[in-house]
Amino acid sequence: MSEIDSIPVSGATALYAIVGDPVAQVRSPQVINALFAQAGIDALLVPLHVPRARFADTMRSLMSIENLQGIVLTVPFKVDAKALVDHMLPGARAAGAVNAMRRSKEGAWEGDMFDGAGLVRALQDHGHTPESKRVLLVGTGGAGRAIAIALAQHGVRELALSDIDHARAQEVAQAVRDIAPNCRCTIAPAAFDGHDIVINATPLGMRPDDPLPLDLAGMGASHVLFDIVPKPDITPLMREAQTRGIATIGGKRMIEGQARAITEFFGHRV
């Protein structure tokens, strides 16, 4: 077999793109392309760095490519993408953002949000099904809002939101109540009594000199801590939690769960 014959990409390969500004930091191409390869799927996800000033024009051009079947959106385009899709699924409408788009059989573009779905899958993979649990979510920005919506959709009994931006937390709480009326959603300080799962959805921990985003006093072996910061694999917050006997899950697992959910959204079983 010649070297060119061994190249897996062909004219029939289904193409997908991940669009961001910047895009060099994304992990989705490695994770999703590995899923394609493991499942024997003739498909490829490629990273595309699109400057924000040219986002709308570039996206319209990409969406006209017939064998480009789906697009993943990363920062800063998740909110901007709402204007491009023909139809937003309920999770995207509630989150107010889109991070994956697919072309339907009829040619229309549908959008959904999977930041929260990735976290839910990671919890499930580690034996912590969110159904009927009591959850404290610290941070209600873009990722936090998507996580809150996904948790409510997956049947958490109580969801307490904590954020220094009280108005933003109130807005997310109302979105949760609208999409899941049976979920008791409140605004609360970052106190751990009465909660089963604690989630850090703040950006603190992304830089080496960041302070810990949570005071872990009061947490113990009965709690699960999820830190959505993806790097390093064991964040300082997770390391501190582990010294207290607290089960931890990191952002890398959320990315992996999100990748599986997006791949299935694109119509592939993995």
Summary of the structure (lengths in Angstrom):
residues: 270
radius of gyration: 19.2
end to end distance: 28.6
largest distance: 63.5
contacts: 894
relative contact order: 0.13
helix: 36%
strand: 21%
